[in-house]
Amino acid sequence: MPAAEPRILIVGGGFGGLFTALELAGAGSVTLVSDEDHFLFTPMLYEYLSGEVEAWHIAPKYRELLDENVRVIQGAVANIDLTQNRVTVEAYSEPIEYDILVVAVGGVTNYAGVPGAEEFAIPFRKIAHADLLRNRMVAALDRVPPNLPPQDTRSALTFTVAGAGASGVELSTKVADLLRDAFERRALTGEPRVLVIEMGQKIVPGMGDAIREIVAAALTESRVEVHTLTRVVRITQDTVTVEHDGVRTEFETAAVVWTGGVRVNPVVDRLAVEKTDRGLILVEPTLQVRAHENIFALGDIAFFEDATPTLAGTGQLALQQAGLVARNVRALIDGAQLQTKHFEEMGEAVSLGTERAAVLAGGKAFGGPLARQARFALYTARLPTWHHRLKVGASWFFEGTTPRPLLPLGIQRDT
Ligand SMILES: Cc1cc2nc3c(=O)[nH]c(=O)nc-3n(C[C@H](O)[C@H](O)[C@H](O)COP(=O)(O)OP(=O)(O)OC[C@H]3O[C@@H](n4cnc5c(N)ncnc54)[C@H](O)[C@@H]3O)c2cc1C
């Protein structure tokens, strides 16, 4: 390790990468590479879709969060060369060399090989995906005249969500509430249809029964149709085919949103390090990559044993791991003992439409409008940097968090 200014390269600027960079600022020559110019607080992407929050609240630019002690490079990492200690970034002529590497590139949508899914389904992981879905909803509403018979309106305004994990239920309740509001404003007849297709037996399988009951009640209240033990088998531009008990049914649909799974980033697929069967990087309890003392991996791409199992693949875990990685990078530089840590659940909060949420805190679950307020408060505290938290907290408190209706395209305020 060079005595002066070790080169610390952090790849990926999500929960794992950004929070590591924030804590390592000044520890050496720190560089963050990300394919986006902003962080994304994913738990509130649903509220961005509904207009309850704005992009600057949940997707602040790295430059606003990180001081001059961290160099930020925007570009997609094409290759990590572990033998030469350097990383190639697309559209960046020189490879970037490092002494210490932190890999936090996260996951990508897993379409599980379903025909048409990659081509026609909308993923839901980025600001651009939420914009695309919202525009698709407005366009579908704009095509429906008020005098269209209810059954035609219903099929023209059918939206399908693939997957009934937390993401699927949060998204479907939000979509249903937004559409219902638009129906009233536009005086449409009948009602919209929101389908959730889940191949497993139950909704939100990773959650406890108490919170699941609240979620199930909210789905009913938002009139979301849930089909369990049912698979999506084909998607086209305007249809979705599902299979239940060996019987296939095709629905007309204005959009299919895919929340059905995550797989590791292709950058990690190409990395020659020890991995699990699912392709996750095996890390030591210190979060160092096995057999690579100067490389750390965390978040959705790393398999870390000493954590509550339900934390796997969550922002909560990546956020907590970032603290440990930062401490251990400093220890490595100083020649000190590296640490390990056990990670626990920090509580769960699920958005359920535009007026309700469910929160699990201290072993107790509660739902309704109060839980929605609690969720906003909880998430304000988890946003990066004090400065950003204060700005966002003030904005939510003084300007409110009312959803932005799906107005006709010509009179949209800002879409
Ligand atoms: C819609 C949604 C809602 C969620 N809600 C919750 C929740 O309520 N609670 C919870 O705990 N977890 C939630 N999660 C999961 C959580 O977002 C992830 O577990 C967490 O983001 C993982 O952190 P990470 O740092 O591993 O990856 P990410 O946060 O995904 O960060 C990866 C970063 O790497 C960048 N990147 C990717 N590929 C490249 C490349 N080739 N070159 C350069 N940069 C690259 C990405 O742009 C991103 O900045 C949600 C996820 C989604 C999609």
The ligand as an SDF file (V2000), in Angstrom:
LIG
                    3D

 53 58  0  0  0  0  0  0  0  0999 V2000
  -37.8850    0.1370   -6.9290 C   0  0  0  0  0  0  0  0  0  0  0  0
  -37.0390   -0.4200   -5.8180 C   0  0  0  0  0  0  0  0  0  0  0  0
  -37.4390   -0.2750   -4.5060 C   0  0  0  0  0  0  0  0  0  0  0  0
  -36.6690   -0.7610   -3.4600 C   0  0  0  0  0  0  0  0  0  0  0  0
  -37.0940   -0.5800   -2.1760 N   0  0  0  0  0  0  0  0  0  0  0  0
  -36.3190   -0.9750   -1.1480 C   0  0  0  0  0  0  0  0  0  0  0  0
  -36.7230   -0.7450    0.2010 C   0  0  0  0  0  0  0  0  0  0  0  0
  -37.8140   -0.2310    0.4640 O   0  0  0  0  0  0  0  0  0  0  0  0
  -35.8800   -1.1210    1.1870 N   0  0  0  0  0  0  0  0  0  0  0  0
  -34.6690   -1.7020    0.9240 C   0  0  0  0  0  0  0  0  0  0  0  0
  -33.9360   -1.9930    1.8690 O   0  0  0  0  0  0  0  0  0  0  0  0
  -34.2740   -1.9680   -0.3360 N   0  0  0  0  0  0  0  0  0  0  0  0
  -35.0600   -1.6200   -1.3780 C   0  0  0  0  0  0  0  0  0  0  0  0
  -34.6700   -1.8870   -2.6710 N   0  0  0  0  0  0  0  0  0  0  0  0
  -33.4260   -2.6180   -2.9000 C   0  0  0  0  0  0  0  0  0  0  0  0
  -32.2340   -1.6710   -2.8710 C   0  0  0  0  0  0  0  0  0  0  0  0
  -32.4190   -0.6040   -3.7770 O   0  0  0  0  0  0  0  0  0  0  0  0
  -30.9820   -2.4210   -3.2380 C   0  0  0  0  0  0  0  0  0  0  0  0
  -30.8340   -3.5450   -2.4310 O   0  0  0  0  0  0  0  0  0  0  0  0
  -29.7740   -1.4970   -3.0560 C   0  0  0  0  0  0  0  0  0  0  0  0
  -29.8860   -0.3990   -3.9190 O   0  0  0  0  0  0  0  0  0  0  0  0
  -28.4840   -2.2460   -3.2990 C   0  0  0  0  0  0  0  0  0  0  0  0
  -27.4180   -1.3590   -3.1840 O   0  0  0  0  0  0  0  0  0  0  0  0
  -26.1340   -1.5430   -4.1140 P   0  0  0  0  0  0  0  0  0  0  0  0
  -25.1980   -0.4560   -3.7400 O   0  0  0  0  0  0  0  0  0  0  0  0
  -25.6840   -2.9380   -4.0840 O   0  0  0  0  0  0  0  0  0  0  0  0
  -26.6830   -1.3040   -5.5770 O   0  0  0  0  0  0  0  0  0  0  0  0
  -27.4340   -0.0670   -6.2160 P   0  0  0  0  0  0  0  0  0  0  0  0
  -28.0110    0.8060   -5.1760 O   0  0  0  0  0  0  0  0  0  0  0  0
  -28.3180   -0.6470   -7.2500 O   0  0  0  0  0  0  0  0  0  0  0  0
  -26.2680    0.7470   -6.8840 O   0  0  0  0  0  0  0  0  0  0  0  0
  -25.5710    0.2970   -8.0000 C   0  0  0  0  0  0  0  0  0  0  0  0
  -24.9140    1.4880   -8.6290 C   0  0  0  0  0  0  0  0  0  0  0  0
  -24.0220    1.0750   -9.6390 O   0  0  0  0  0  0  0  0  0  0  0  0
  -24.2650    1.7880  -10.8290 C   0  0  0  0  0  0  0  0  0  0  0  0
  -23.8590    0.9160  -11.9260 N   0  0  0  0  0  0  0  0  0  0  0  0
  -24.4490   -0.2150  -12.3460 C   0  0  0  0  0  0  0  0  0  0  0  0
  -23.7640   -0.7610  -13.3590 N   0  0  0  0  0  0  0  0  0  0  0  0
  -22.6970    0.0270  -13.5610 C   0  0  0  0  0  0  0  0  0  0  0  0
  -21.5990    0.0060  -14.4680 C   0  0  0  0  0  0  0  0  0  0  0  0
  -21.4410   -0.9440  -15.3850 N   0  0  0  0  0  0  0  0  0  0  0  0
  -20.7000    1.0220  -14.4020 N   0  0  0  0  0  0  0  0  0  0  0  0
  -20.8390    2.0150  -13.4940 C   0  0  0  0  0  0  0  0  0  0  0  0
  -21.8380    2.0720  -12.6130 N   0  0  0  0  0  0  0  0  0  0  0  0
  -22.7590    1.0980  -12.6450 C   0  0  0  0  0  0  0  0  0  0  0  0
  -25.7500    2.1020  -10.7570 C   0  0  0  0  0  0  0  0  0  0  0  0
  -26.1200    3.2010  -11.5700 O   0  0  0  0  0  0  0  0  0  0  0  0
  -25.8910    2.4470   -9.2860 C   0  0  0  0  0  0  0  0  0  0  0  0
  -25.4760    3.7650   -9.0280 O   0  0  0  0  0  0  0  0  0  0  0  0
  -35.4480   -1.4310   -3.7410 C   0  0  0  0  0  0  0  0  0  0  0  0
  -35.0320   -1.5850   -5.0640 C   0  0  0  0  0  0  0  0  0  0  0  0
  -35.8170   -1.0790   -6.0870 C   0  0  0  0  0  0  0  0  0  0  0  0
  -35.3480   -1.2420   -7.5180 C   0  0  0  0  0  0  0  0  0  0  0  0
  1  2  1  0
  2  3  1  0
  2 52  2  0
  3  4  2  0
  4  5  1  0
  4 50  1  0
  5  6  2  0
  6  7  1  0
  6 13  1  0
  7  8  2  0
  7  9  1  0
  9 10  1  0
 10 11  2  0
 10 12  1  0
 12 13  2  0
 13 14  1  0
 14 15  1  0
 14 50  1  0
 15 16  1  0
 16 17  1  0
 16 18  1  0
 18 19  1  0
 18 20  1  0
 20 21  1  0
 20 22  1  0
 22 23  1  0
 23 24  1  0
 24 25  2  0
 24 26  1  0
 24 27  1  0
 27 28  1  0
 28 29  2  0
 28 30  1  0
 28 31  1  0
 31 32  1  0
 32 33  1  0
 33 34  1  0
 33 48  1  0
 34 35  1  0
 35 36  1  0
 35 46  1  0
 36 37  1  0
 36 45  1  0
 37 38  2  0
 38 39  1  0
 39 40  1  0
 39 45  2  0
 40 41  1  0
 40 42  2  0
 42 43  1  0
 43 44  2  0
 44 45  1  0
 46 47  1  0
 46 48  1  0
 48 49  1  0
 50 51  2  0
 51 52  1  0
 52 53  1  0
M  END
$$$$
